[in-house]
Amino acid sequence: MTGGRALATFALTLALTTCTDTHLQEVAPVPTFLDDKLALSGSLCTRSPESLVFPLRVLFVVDGSESMRVTDPPDPTTGTTRREDVVREVWTALLAQGIEDVRVGIVRFSAEAQSRTPVDVDGDGVTDSYFTADPVQLDVATAALGVTDRVTNYAAALAEAHFELRGELAAADLESLPLSKYVVVFLSDGVPDVDPTDAQGNGASQILAGVGQLQELAALFRVGQFSFHTVYLSAGQGPAADKPAQDLLQQMAAAGGGTYRSIPNGEAINFIGVDFSVIRRVFTLKTLAVVNLNAVLDDAQVQHLSAHASELEERLTPEQIAGGFTDTSGDAQLGCGEPLVDSDGDGLADLVEVLVGADPLLPDSDDDGLSDRVEWDLAPSRDPLDPSDAGCYVPSPCTPDPAAPAPADPDAPPLCACLVDLDVDGVCDCATDPDSCADPDLGRDCVDLDRDGWCDCDDLDRDGFCDYPDRDGDGLPDCEEIYFGTAKNGVDSDADGLPDLMEARRRTSPVAVDVAGDYDFDRTTNGAEVAGGTDPLCDDAALRSRLAYRYHLETTGLEGDRTCYTFTVGNITLVPTLPNPSPWAHPTEPEATDDAFPFDPADPTVSNAINYHQPVHSPTGPLGDGLNRVLVFAGEVAFDDPNAYARFRVACVAPRFAQPGSFKNPPSGKLVLTEADFTDVADFDPETDCRRP
């Protein structure tokens, strides 16, 4: 039998060497089986409308021109006008309902328009909103409606309404906008006191265009409901005198999707037909999307590693290099679409971090507010080790606090005036206005440990790193959102159903709806690749069967006013993250300032801040040790508004996958999630809300 095999081999070799005209196709290597997959399953119901806040904003725009002295004079008994009485009646009834997020704004206009309800939320002297729920402020604002002067200027009134509404919408969380209702009530006794053909903005066509701009504003921000209502107070001069104003106000209401009311002279004003109730909707699941933060799919990094292969081979052993990616194709070569290991989850693969000298277990190696991946790709210097290139923290001058006791050691760094930046302008308020520090409850948070004359950055959690805000909790700090152009008050800026975090990691656009596109021309849409865990920027079709996540979502029915589902997501690739601490780390050690004054997070008398110029690196870092952080995003929208901004919850699991073939937990690769595992994105804390098997 041995001779027969040798002969057969010889015959095959001879055939291959003599048939030179035969075109042979290389057979792809069979990939080695790796038990590196995770499957998630579970159940989830949308939230009940009763558990959600449905914001209601009502804006009264009331004529206060001199003619109102005749049209709506004060009642001789009460001393109040009809317009005051009806506005007060409405907001009193609204506030009495106890609805959580109801705010009312009042604008009085004549020749000019002015808000009577400005609100300074943070006490910095700058108006943050023109809507309030304070009955005292509303009462004073309503009383101001009884004052009359000068002429009627519709253009000024509409411009003021547009300004106030835009500010309110821009400050709102994106997810609240589809649930919100905005109502404008415009009350007047006549047409603008100008020639309707002039170019000052008070012509009929210009007025109607102004109302249309309010509608467009609501549509731009995807407001759930918007309506513009008008009320005409007749002076009792007859139909001929009333008709021009009635026609204009009727057209304004039609353009604003609202109702029109005409109130005869002397009758009580009412807003019959104006719906001031909040909206309620049943919700449905718009998105279920999974991402493994420790598995990077980025062809730009693959190309970078290929271009610097010799340098990488000088720094790491073949085994270490092989452990830095998943060889899905089985050819022992890193290629398009193969997952790279990213132990710190910052989007920059461990192998690339080795090349650039960053710390593979520290998402922001230079502690400047931008992750290593963002700096490697976007920052001006393209240097994740330069703490001065991001501009995420602007230090304030350290003004010595005159109220602080003199330190016992004359060489001690001075205690600065308290660090308060209520107007969020990047400048310490106390540096320019020391009197604002008179409140002892504000504390003395600003210190200057390196004595360079500038306040050190905040570190309120005392982890040794600067605190950089993430207002919407979507995993992209506010400073990074500036680089991406995404919203700092929403999880999904373009409302395409994919969270900004996932699109930023996959290099698709988080600000333009490109889910239906196909950047790599591999016949799979960008949206399917982002959600499916493949690379939308390289043709990885040959690997898709082994890498793409497999979703199954089934509606199980309604439970009261909630829609319920079961789901499974399989074929999620796990990667072997580095041991912690990492043998590859290249931390930038802080320079010593003075042995007598080290940073001591356990001593509150020293500081709750660290030096911005000298980042201190965490001794433990995030994850590592084979742990993978896998997020499951669930976004829901009103069933009748599927294109709205979704409200997202997120579940997190941290399975472990050590070096291939050595350890996986859970061994079965299966985890079951319940609704209790899903947390509102704004409240999500990966350190406490991520389940470990």
C-alpha positions as CSV (number, residue, x, y, z in Angstrom):
1,M,0.0,0.0,0.0
2,T,2.9,2.3,0.7
3,G,4.2,1.8,-2.8
4,G,0.8,2.5,-4.3
5,R,0.6,5.9,-2.5
6,A,4.1,6.8,-3.6
7,L,3.2,6.0,-7.1
8,A,0.0,8.0,-7.0
9,T,1.9,11.0,-5.7
10,F,4.6,10.7,-8.4
11,A,1.9,10.4,-11.1
12,L,0.2,13.6,-9.7
13,T,3.5,15.4,-9.6
14,L,4.3,14.4,-13.2
15,A,0.9,15.5,-14.4
16,L,1.4,18.9,-12.8
17,T,4.8,19.4,-14.3
18,T,4.0,18.2,-17.8
19,C,0.6,19.9,-18.4
20,T,2.0,23.4,-18.5
21,D,-1.1,24.9,-20.3
22,T,-3.4,24.0,-17.4
23,H,-4.5,27.1,-15.4
24,L,-4.5,26.3,-11.7
25,Q,-6.4,28.2,-9.1
26,E,-4.9,28.4,-5.6
27,V,-7.1,26.6,-3.0
28,A,-7.8,28.9,0.0
29,P,-6.4,27.5,3.2
30,V,-8.9,26.0,5.6
31,P,-9.1,28.2,8.7
32,T,-8.4,26.7,12.0
33,F,-11.5,26.3,14.2
34,L,-11.5,28.7,17.1
35,D,-14.1,28.5,19.9
36,D,-14.3,32.3,20.0
37,K,-18.0,32.9,19.5
38,L,-20.6,34.4,21.8
39,A,-24.4,34.1,21.4
40,L,-26.8,36.4,23.2
41,S,-30.5,35.8,23.7
42,G,-33.2,37.3,25.8
43,S,-36.5,39.2,26.1
44,L,-37.3,42.9,26.1
45,C,-40.4,45.1,26.2
46,T,-40.6,48.7,25.1
47,R,-41.1,51.2,27.9
48,S,-44.6,52.2,28.9
49,P,-45.7,55.7,27.9
50,E,-46.6,56.2,31.5
51,S,-43.0,55.8,32.5
52,L,-41.7,58.4,30.1
53,V,-41.6,62.2,30.2
54,F,-43.5,63.9,27.4
55,P,-42.3,67.6,27.3
56,L,-45.0,70.2,26.7
57,R,-44.0,73.8,25.8
58,V,-46.7,76.5,25.4
59,L,-45.7,80.0,24.1
60,F,-48.1,82.9,24.3
61,V,-47.3,85.7,21.9
62,V,-49.6,88.6,22.9
63,D,-50.2,92.0,21.3
64,G,-49.5,94.9,23.7
65,S,-49.8,97.8,21.2
66,E,-51.6,101.0,22.1
67,S,-54.8,99.9,20.3
68,M,-55.3,97.1,22.9
69,R,-56.2,99.9,25.4
70,V,-59.5,100.2,23.5
71,T,-59.9,96.6,22.3
72,D,-59.2,95.0,25.7
73,P,-59.4,97.5,28.5
74,P,-58.9,96.5,32.1
75,D,-62.0,95.3,33.9
76,P,-63.2,98.0,36.3
77,T,-63.7,95.5,39.1
78,T,-60.6,93.2,38.8
79,G,-58.3,95.7,37.1
80,T,-57.1,93.0,34.7
81,T,-57.6,92.6,31.0
82,R,-59.2,89.6,29.3
83,R,-55.9,88.6,27.8
84,E,-54.3,88.4,31.2
85,D,-57.2,86.4,32.6
86,V,-57.1,83.7,29.9
87,V,-53.3,83.3,29.8
88,R,-53.3,83.0,33.6
89,E,-56.2,80.5,33.5
90,V,-54.3,78.3,31.0
91,W,-51.0,78.1,32.7
92,T,-52.6,77.7,36.1
93,A,-54.6,74.7,34.8
94,L,-51.5,73.2,33.2
95,L,-49.3,73.4,36.3
96,A,-52.1,72.0,38.4
97,Q,-52.0,68.7,36.5
98,G,-48.6,68.0,38.0
99,I,-47.2,66.8,34.7
100,E,-43.4,66.5,35.0
101,D,-42.1,68.6,32.1
102,V,-44.5,71.4,31.3
103,R,-43.1,74.9,30.7
104,V,-44.8,78.1,29.6
105,G,-43.3,81.1,27.9
106,I,-44.9,84.6,27.5
107,V,-43.9,87.2,24.9
108,R,-45.4,90.6,24.8
109,F,-45.0,92.6,21.6
110,S,-45.8,96.0,20.3
111,A,-43.2,97.8,18.2
112,E,-40.7,95.4,19.6
113,A,-41.0,91.9,21.2
114,Q,-39.7,90.8,24.5
115,S,-39.9,87.6,26.6
116,R,-41.4,88.0,30.0
117,T,-40.2,84.6,31.2
118,P,-36.4,84.4,30.9
119,V,-34.8,81.7,33.0
120,D,-31.2,81.7,34.2
121,V,-30.8,78.1,35.2
122,D,-27.1,78.2,36.4
123,G,-27.0,81.7,37.8
124,D,-24.3,83.0,35.4
125,G,-26.3,86.0,34.3
126,V,-27.1,84.4,30.9
127,T,-30.6,83.3,29.9
128,D,-30.8,79.6,29.4
129,S,-34.5,79.2,28.5
130,Y,-37.5,81.3,27.9
131,F,-40.0,78.8,29.4
132,T,-40.7,78.3,33.0
133,A,-42.9,76.4,35.5
134,D,-42.5,79.0,38.2
135,P,-46.0,80.3,39.1
136,V,-44.6,83.5,40.6
137,Q,-42.6,84.4,37.5
138,L,-45.6,83.5,35.3
139,D,-47.9,85.7,37.4
140,V,-45.6,88.7,37.0
141,A,-45.2,88.0,33.3
142,T,-48.9,87.7,32.8
143,A,-49.5,91.0,34.6
144,A,-47.1,92.7,32.2
145,L,-49.4,91.8,29.3
146,G,-51.8,94.5,30.5
147,V,-49.3,97.3,29.6
148,T,-49.8,99.0,26.2
149,D,-47.6,101.1,24.1
150,R,-46.6,102.0,20.5
151,V,-47.6,100.1,17.4
152,T,-48.1,96.5,16.2
153,N,-45.1,94.6,14.8
154,Y,-45.8,91.0,13.8
155,A,-42.4,90.5,12.3
156,A,-40.7,91.3,15.6
157,A,-43.1,88.9,17.4
158,L,-42.4,86.0,15.0
159,A,-38.7,86.6,15.1
160,E,-38.7,86.5,18.9
161,A,-40.8,83.3,18.9
162,H,-38.4,81.7,16.4
163,F,-35.4,82.7,18.6
164,E,-36.9,81.3,21.8
165,L,-38.2,78.1,20.2
166,R,-34.9,77.4,18.5
167,G,-33.0,77.8,21.8
168,E,-35.3,75.5,23.6
169,L,-35.1,72.8,20.9
170,A,-31.4,73.0,20.6
171,A,-30.9,72.5,24.3
172,A,-33.4,69.5,24.5
173,D,-32.2,65.9,24.4
174,L,-32.7,64.5,20.9
175,E,-34.7,61.6,22.3
176,S,-37.2,63.8,24.0
177,L,-38.1,65.8,20.8
178,P,-40.3,63.1,19.1
179,L,-42.2,62.9,22.4
180,S,-42.6,66.7,22.8
181,K,-45.4,69.0,21.9
182,Y,-44.9,72.7,21.2
183,V,-47.9,75.0,21.1
184,V,-47.8,78.7,20.1
185,V,-50.8,81.0,20.7
186,F,-50.7,84.3,18.8
187,L,-53.2,87.0,20.0
188,S,-53.7,90.3,18.4
189,D,-56.4,92.9,17.7
190,G,-55.3,94.0,14.2
191,V,-52.9,93.9,11.3
192,P,-49.4,95.3,11.6
193,D,-49.2,99.1,11.6
194,V,-47.2,99.4,8.4
195,D,-47.8,99.4,4.7
196,P,-48.3,95.7,3.8
197,T,-46.2,96.2,0.7
198,D,-43.1,97.5,2.4
199,A,-39.9,95.6,2.8
200,Q,-39.6,95.7,6.6
201,G,-40.9,92.2,7.1
202,N,-44.6,93.0,8.0
203,G,-46.1,92.3,4.6
204,A,-48.6,89.5,4.5
205,S,-46.3,87.2,2.5
206,Q,-43.5,87.8,4.9
207,I,-45.6,87.2,7.9
208,L,-46.8,83.9,6.5
209,A,-43.2,83.0,5.6
210,G,-42.3,83.7,9.3
211,V,-45.0,81.2,10.5
212,G,-43.7,78.7,7.9
213,Q,-40.2,79.0,9.3
214,L,-41.6,78.0,12.7
215,Q,-43.0,74.9,11.1
216,E,-39.8,74.2,9.4
217,L,-37.9,74.6,12.7
218,A,-40.1,72.0,14.3
219,A,-39.6,69.6,11.4
220,L,-35.9,70.2,11.5
221,F,-35.7,69.1,15.2
222,R,-38.3,66.3,14.6
223,V,-40.7,67.6,17.2
224,G,-43.6,65.2,17.9
225,Q,-46.3,67.8,17.5
226,F,-46.2,71.5,16.6
227,S,-49.1,73.9,16.2
228,F,-49.5,77.7,15.7
229,H,-52.9,79.1,16.8
230,T,-54.2,82.6,16.3
231,V,-56.8,84.6,18.2
232,Y,-58.4,87.9,16.9
233,L,-59.8,90.4,19.3
234,S,-62.4,92.4,17.5
235,A,-62.7,96.2,18.3
236,G,-66.4,96.1,17.3
237,Q,-66.0,98.4,14.3
238,G,-67.9,96.1,11.9
239,P,-67.0,93.3,9.4
240,A,-65.3,95.6,6.9
241,A,-62.8,96.9,9.6
242,D,-62.3,93.4,10.9
243,K,-61.8,91.5,7.6
244,P,-58.1,92.4,6.9
245,A,-56.9,91.3,10.3
246,Q,-59.2,88.2,10.3
247,D,-57.9,87.1,6.9
248,L,-54.3,87.5,7.9
249,L,-54.7,85.7,11.2
250,Q,-56.7,82.9,9.6
251,Q,-53.9,82.4,7.0
252,M,-51.3,82.4,9.8
253,A,-53.2,79.6,11.7
254,A,-53.5,77.6,8.5
255,A,-49.8,77.9,7.8
256,G,-49.0,76.9,11.3
257,G,-51.3,73.8,11.4
258,G,-53.4,75.4,14.2
259,T,-56.8,76.9,14.8
260,Y,-58.2,80.4,14.4
261,R,-60.6,82.1,16.9
262,S,-62.4,85.4,16.6
263,I,-63.5,87.0,19.9
264,P,-66.2,89.7,19.6
265,N,-65.7,92.9,21.4
266,G,-66.4,92.5,25.2
267,E,-66.6,88.7,25.2
268,A,-64.4,86.6,27.4
269,I,-61.4,85.2,25.6
270,N,-61.1,81.5,25.3
271,F,-58.8,79.1,23.5
272,I,-61.4,76.5,22.4
273,G,-59.9,74.2,19.8
274,V,-56.3,74.6,21.2
275,D,-55.1,71.3,22.6
276,F,-52.8,71.9,25.5
277,S,-52.6,68.2,26.5
278,V,-49.4,66.2,26.4
279,I,-49.1,63.4,23.8
280,R,-49.0,59.7,24.6
281,R,-47.8,57.0,22.2
282,V,-47.2,53.3,22.1
283,F,-43.6,52.4,21.2
284,T,-42.0,49.8,19.0
285,L,-38.4,48.7,18.7
286,K,-36.5,50.5,16.0
287,T,-33.0,49.1,16.6
288,L,-31.3,46.2,18.2
289,A,-27.6,46.4,17.5
290,V,-24.5,44.8,19.1
291,V,-20.9,45.9,19.2
292,N,-17.9,44.3,20.8
293,L,-15.7,47.3,21.9
294,N,-12.6,45.2,22.0
295,A,-12.7,43.9,18.5
296,V,-11.6,46.5,15.9
297,L,-12.6,46.3,12.3
298,D,-10.7,49.1,10.5
299,D,-9.0,48.7,7.2
300,A,-7.0,51.9,7.7
301,Q,-5.3,50.2,10.7
302,V,-4.8,47.0,8.7
303,Q,-3.0,49.0,6.0
304,H,-0.9,50.9,8.6
305,L,0.2,47.6,10.1
306,S,1.1,46.2,6.7
307,A,3.2,49.3,5.9
308,H,5.1,49.0,9.2
309,A,5.3,45.2,9.4
310,S,9.1,45.2,9.8
311,E,9.0,47.7,12.6
312,L,6.3,45.6,14.4
313,E,8.4,42.4,14.0
314,E,11.3,44.1,15.7
315,R,9.2,45.0,18.7
316,L,7.1,41.9,19.2
317,T,7.5,38.1,18.8
318,P,5.5,36.3,16.1
319,E,3.3,34.8,18.8
320,Q,2.5,38.3,20.1
321,I,1.7,39.6,16.7
322,A,-0.5,36.5,16.0
323,G,-2.3,37.2,19.2
324,G,-3.2,40.7,18.1
325,F,-5.7,39.7,15.5
326,T,-8.2,36.9,14.7
327,D,-6.9,35.0,11.6
328,T,-10.3,34.3,10.2
329,S,-9.0,33.4,6.7
330,G,-6.5,30.9,8.1
331,D,-3.6,32.3,6.0
332,A,-1.5,33.5,9.0
333,Q,-1.7,37.0,7.5
334,L,-3.7,40.0,8.8
335,G,-6.2,41.0,6.1
336,C,-9.2,43.1,5.3
337,G,-12.1,42.4,7.6
338,E,-10.3,40.4,10.3
339,P,-10.8,41.6,13.9
340,L,-8.0,43.3,15.6
341,V,-7.6,43.1,19.4
342,D,-8.3,46.4,21.2
343,S,-7.8,45.7,24.9
344,D,-8.8,49.1,26.1
345,G,-11.7,49.6,23.8
346,D,-10.6,52.9,22.4
347,G,-10.9,52.0,18.8
348,L,-7.1,51.8,18.2
349,A,-5.8,48.2,18.0
350,D,-3.2,47.0,20.4
351,L,-0.7,46.4,17.6
352,V,-1.0,50.0,16.3
353,E,-0.7,51.3,19.9
354,V,2.6,49.5,20.1
355,L,3.8,51.2,17.0
356,V,2.9,54.7,18.1
357,G,4.0,54.2,21.7
358,A,0.5,54.5,23.2
359,D,-0.8,52.4,26.2
360,P,-2.9,49.5,24.9
361,L,-4.7,49.4,28.3
362,L,-5.4,53.2,28.5
363,P,-8.1,54.6,26.1
364,D,-6.6,58.1,26.3
365,S,-2.9,57.7,26.8
366,D,-2.2,61.4,27.1
367,D,-5.3,62.2,29.2
368,D,-6.3,65.1,26.9
369,G,-10.0,64.2,26.3
370,L,-9.6,62.5,23.0
371,S,-9.3,58.7,22.7
372,D,-6.1,57.4,21.1
373,R,-8.0,56.3,18.0
374,V,-9.4,59.8,17.4
375,E,-6.0,61.4,17.9
376,W,-4.3,58.9,15.6
377,D,-6.8,59.7,12.9
378,L,-8.2,63.2,13.4
379,A,-6.2,65.4,15.7
380,P,-4.0,68.0,14.1
381,S,-0.8,66.4,15.3
382,R,-2.1,62.8,14.9
383,D,-0.3,62.1,18.1
384,P,-2.0,60.2,20.9
385,L,0.9,61.1,23.3
386,D,0.6,64.9,22.9
387,P,-1.6,66.3,25.7
388,S,-1.6,69.8,24.3
389,D,-3.2,69.2,20.9
390,A,-6.8,68.4,21.8
391,G,-8.1,71.6,23.4
392,C,-10.7,69.7,25.4
393,Y,-9.6,71.4,28.6
394,V,-8.8,75.1,28.8
395,P,-7.1,75.8,32.2
396,S,-8.1,78.9,34.1
397,P,-5.7,81.2,35.8
398,C,-5.1,80.1,39.4
399,T,-6.1,83.1,41.5
400,P,-4.8,82.7,45.1
401,D,-7.7,82.5,47.5
402,P,-7.5,85.4,50.0
403,A,-9.7,83.5,52.4
404,A,-7.5,80.4,52.6
405,P,-5.3,80.1,55.6
406,A,-1.6,80.5,55.0
407,P,0.1,77.1,54.4
408,A,2.5,76.0,57.1
409,D,5.1,75.3,54.5
410,P,6.0,78.5,52.6
411,D,6.9,76.4,49.6
412,A,3.5,74.8,49.4
413,P,1.5,75.4,46.2
414,P,-1.3,78.1,46.8
415,L,-4.9,77.1,47.2
416,C,-6.7,78.8,44.4
417,A,-10.1,80.4,44.4
418,C,-12.8,77.8,43.8
419,L,-13.2,76.4,40.3
420,V,-16.7,77.3,39.1
421,D,-17.5,77.5,35.5
422,L,-21.3,77.9,35.5
423,D,-21.5,79.5,32.1
424,V,-19.3,76.7,30.6
425,D,-17.1,79.1,28.8
426,G,-13.9,77.3,29.8
427,V,-12.8,80.2,32.1
428,C,-12.9,79.8,35.9
429,D,-15.6,82.2,37.1
430,C,-13.6,82.9,40.2
431,A,-10.6,84.0,38.3
432,T,-12.6,87.0,36.8
433,D,-15.2,87.4,39.6
434,P,-13.7,86.5,43.0
435,D,-17.0,87.6,44.7
436,S,-18.7,84.6,43.1
437,C,-16.8,82.4,45.5
438,A,-18.4,83.8,48.6
439,D,-20.6,80.8,49.0
440,P,-18.7,78.3,51.2
441,D,-20.7,75.4,49.7
442,L,-18.8,75.9,46.4
443,G,-15.6,74.7,48.0
444,R,-12.1,75.3,46.9
445,D,-11.7,72.9,43.9
446,C,-9.1,74.7,41.9
447,V,-5.5,73.9,42.8
448,D,-2.2,74.3,41.1
449,L,0.1,71.5,42.2
450,D,2.8,72.2,39.6
451,R,2.6,76.0,40.5
452,D,2.5,77.0,36.8
453,G,-0.2,79.6,37.5
454,W,-3.0,77.6,35.9
455,C,-5.7,75.5,37.5
456,D,-5.4,71.8,37.3
457,C,-8.2,69.9,35.6
458,D,-11.2,68.4,37.5
459,D,-11.0,64.8,38.8
460,L,-14.1,64.5,40.9
461,D,-14.1,60.7,40.9
462,R,-10.5,60.7,42.0
463,D,-9.3,58.1,39.6
464,G,-6.1,60.0,38.7
465,F,-7.5,61.2,35.4
466,C,-9.1,64.4,34.2
467,D,-12.9,64.3,34.0
468,Y,-14.2,65.0,30.5
469,P,-18.0,65.4,30.2
470,D,-20.2,63.1,28.2
471,R,-23.6,64.8,28.5
472,D,-25.6,62.2,26.6
473,G,-23.7,59.2,28.0
474,D,-23.3,57.6,24.6
475,G,-19.7,56.7,25.1
476,L,-18.3,59.6,23.0
477,P,-17.1,62.4,25.3
478,D,-18.4,65.9,24.4
479,C,-15.0,66.9,23.0
480,E,-14.9,63.9,20.7
481,E,-18.4,64.8,19.5
482,I,-17.1,68.1,18.3
483,Y,-14.5,66.3,16.1
484,F,-17.2,64.0,14.7
485,G,-19.8,66.8,14.4
486,T,-22.3,64.7,16.4
487,A,-24.8,65.9,18.9
488,K,-23.8,66.2,22.5
489,N,-27.4,65.7,23.6
490,G,-28.3,62.6,21.7
491,V,-27.2,59.0,21.1
492,D,-28.0,58.8,17.4
493,S,-27.4,62.2,15.7
494,D,-28.7,61.3,12.3
495,A,-31.6,59.2,13.6
496,D,-30.7,56.3,11.3
497,G,-31.1,53.7,14.1
498,L,-27.4,53.2,14.7
499,P,-25.8,54.9,17.8
500,D,-23.1,57.4,17.1
501,L,-20.6,55.3,19.0
502,M,-21.0,52.3,16.6
503,E,-20.8,54.5,13.5
504,A,-17.7,56.3,14.7
505,R,-16.0,53.0,15.4
506,R,-16.9,51.6,12.0
507,R,-16.0,54.8,10.1
508,T,-19.4,55.4,8.6
509,S,-21.1,58.8,9.0
510,P,-22.8,59.4,12.3
511,V,-24.3,62.7,11.0
512,A,-25.6,61.7,7.6
513,V,-27.9,58.8,6.9
514,D,-25.7,56.5,4.9
515,V,-27.1,53.1,6.1
516,A,-28.3,52.3,2.6
517,G,-25.0,53.0,0.9
518,D,-22.2,50.5,0.2
519,Y,-18.8,52.2,0.7
520,D,-16.8,49.1,-0.1
521,F,-19.0,47.8,-3.0
522,D,-19.3,44.4,-1.5
523,R,-23.1,44.2,-2.0
524,T,-23.8,44.6,1.7
525,T,-25.1,47.9,2.9
526,N,-23.2,50.1,5.4
527,G,-26.0,49.7,8.0
528,A,-25.9,45.9,7.7
529,E,-22.2,45.9,8.2
530,V,-22.1,48.2,11.2
531,A,-24.8,46.3,12.9
532,G,-23.4,42.9,11.7
533,G,-19.9,43.4,13.0
534,T,-18.1,43.5,9.6
535,D,-16.1,46.3,8.0
536,P,-18.1,48.7,5.8
537,L,-14.8,50.1,4.3
538,C,-13.3,47.0,2.8
539,D,-14.6,44.1,0.8
540,D,-14.8,41.3,3.3
541,A,-17.5,39.3,1.7
542,A,-15.4,36.1,1.8
543,L,-15.3,36.3,5.6
544,R,-18.9,37.3,6.2
545,S,-20.2,33.8,6.9
546,R,-17.6,33.5,9.7
547,L,-17.8,37.0,11.1
548,A,-21.2,38.6,10.6
549,Y,-23.5,38.7,13.6
550,R,-26.8,36.8,13.1
551,Y,-29.9,38.5,14.4
552,H,-33.3,37.1,15.1
553,L,-36.0,39.4,16.5
554,E,-39.5,38.2,17.1
555,T,-42.5,40.2,18.4
556,T,-44.3,38.3,21.1
557,G,-47.2,40.8,21.4
558,L,-48.5,43.5,23.7
559,E,-48.4,43.6,27.5
560,G,-50.7,46.5,28.3
561,D,-49.2,49.5,26.5
562,R,-45.8,47.8,25.9
563,T,-44.6,45.9,22.8
564,C,-42.6,42.8,23.8
565,Y,-39.9,40.9,21.9
566,T,-37.6,37.9,22.1
567,F,-34.2,38.1,20.4
568,T,-31.0,36.2,19.7
569,V,-27.7,37.5,18.3
570,G,-25.1,34.9,17.5
571,N,-21.7,34.6,15.9
572,I,-20.2,37.4,17.9
573,T,-16.4,37.1,17.8
574,L,-14.5,37.4,21.0
575,V,-10.8,38.4,21.1
576,P,-8.0,37.7,23.6
577,T,-7.4,41.1,25.2
578,L,-4.0,41.6,26.9
579,P,-3.1,40.7,30.4
580,N,-3.5,43.5,32.9
581,P,-1.1,45.1,33.5
582,S,0.1,45.0,29.9
583,P,3.7,44.0,29.0
584,W,3.3,46.3,26.0
585,A,2.5,49.5,27.9
586,H,4.5,52.6,27.3
587,P,3.0,55.0,29.8
588,T,4.1,58.7,29.9
589,E,5.1,59.1,33.6
590,P,4.3,62.4,35.2
591,E,7.2,64.6,36.1
592,A,7.8,65.0,39.9
593,T,6.7,68.4,41.2
594,D,7.7,68.3,44.8
595,D,8.0,65.3,47.0
596,A,6.2,67.2,49.8
597,F,3.1,67.7,47.7
598,P,2.2,64.6,45.8
599,F,-1.3,64.0,44.5
600,D,-3.2,62.1,47.1
601,P,-6.7,61.1,46.2
602,A,-7.3,59.9,49.7
603,D,-6.7,63.4,51.2
604,P,-9.6,65.8,50.5
605,T,-7.6,68.7,51.9
606,V,-5.1,68.5,49.1
607,S,-7.3,68.5,46.0
608,N,-9.9,66.8,43.9
609,A,-8.1,67.7,40.8
610,I,-4.9,66.6,39.0
611,N,-2.5,68.5,36.9
612,Y,-3.6,68.8,33.3
613,H,0.0,69.1,32.0
614,Q,1.1,65.9,33.9
615,P,-1.4,63.1,33.4
616,V,-1.3,60.4,36.0
617,H,-1.9,56.9,34.6
618,S,-4.2,54.5,36.3
619,P,-2.4,51.4,37.9
620,T,-5.2,49.1,36.7
621,G,-6.7,50.5,33.5
622,P,-9.8,49.2,32.0
623,L,-10.7,45.5,31.3
624,G,-7.9,43.5,29.7
625,D,-7.2,40.0,31.0
626,G,-9.2,38.5,28.2
627,L,-12.4,40.3,29.0
628,N,-14.5,41.7,26.1
629,R,-17.1,44.5,26.6
630,V,-20.1,43.7,24.5
631,L,-22.9,46.3,24.3
632,V,-26.4,45.6,23.1
633,F,-28.3,48.8,22.1
634,A,-32.1,48.8,22.0
635,G,-33.7,51.9,20.5
636,E,-37.4,52.5,20.5
637,V,-39.7,55.0,18.7
638,A,-43.4,55.8,18.6
639,F,-45.1,53.2,16.3
640,D,-46.5,56.0,14.1
641,D,-43.1,57.8,13.8
642,P,-40.5,55.2,12.8
643,N,-38.0,57.8,11.5
644,A,-37.8,59.8,14.8
645,Y,-34.9,59.9,17.1
646,A,-34.9,56.6,19.1
647,R,-34.7,56.5,22.9
648,F,-31.9,54.0,23.7
649,R,-31.2,51.6,26.4
650,V,-28.1,49.5,26.6
651,A,-27.2,46.1,28.1
652,C,-23.5,45.1,28.7
653,V,-21.8,41.8,29.2
654,A,-18.1,41.1,29.7
655,P,-17.3,37.5,28.7
656,R,-13.7,36.3,28.8
657,F,-11.7,34.8,26.0
658,A,-8.0,34.2,26.8
659,Q,-5.4,33.0,24.4
660,P,-7.1,30.8,21.7
661,G,-7.9,27.3,23.0
662,S,-7.0,28.0,26.6
663,F,-10.1,29.6,28.3
664,K,-13.5,31.0,27.5
665,N,-16.2,32.1,30.0
666,P,-19.0,31.2,29.7
667,P,-17.7,27.9,28.3
668,S,-20.9,27.5,26.3
669,G,-20.5,30.9,24.7
670,K,-24.2,31.6,25.5
671,L,-25.6,34.4,27.7
672,V,-29.2,35.2,28.4
673,L,-30.3,38.8,29.0
674,T,-33.5,40.1,30.7
675,E,-35.1,43.4,30.6
676,A,-33.5,44.3,33.9
677,D,-30.1,44.2,32.2
678,F,-31.0,47.1,30.0
679,T,-30.2,50.6,31.3
680,D,-31.0,54.0,29.9
681,V,-27.9,55.1,28.0
682,A,-27.7,58.4,30.0
683,D,-27.5,56.4,33.3
684,F,-25.2,53.6,32.0
685,D,-22.0,53.0,33.9
686,P,-19.9,50.3,32.4
687,E,-18.1,49.7,35.7
688,T,-21.3,48.7,37.5
689,D,-23.8,47.8,34.8
690,C,-21.7,45.3,32.8
691,R,-22.4,41.7,33.7
692,R,-19.5,39.3,34.0
693,P,-20.3,35.6,33.7
